[in-house]
Amino acid sequence: MEVCTGFPAGIVACVPGHKYLTLVYQIDLGVTRLLWVGRERTIEAFQGFFAVIGDELASKIVPAKRAA
C-alpha cells in the first residue's frame, strides 16, 4: 500500500439501537476508498486498524486536515 495523505475515520450507525461501525477511508487526489471497518465505536476498535497495517505503514500516515 502506498502512503496515504488523507486518512479520515468516521462512525456510522449500522442498525437501530445504537450499534456503530468505525470506518477508515483513504482520501487522496482522485482516490477515495474504504480501507477498513471496525465492529464498534471504541478506541480499541480504531486501534485494530493500526494493528492490521503494522507500525511501519502506520508511521507513514499523514492525518487529514479538518474542514474549517
Order of alpha helices (4+ residues) and beta strands (2+ residues): beta-beta-beta-alpha
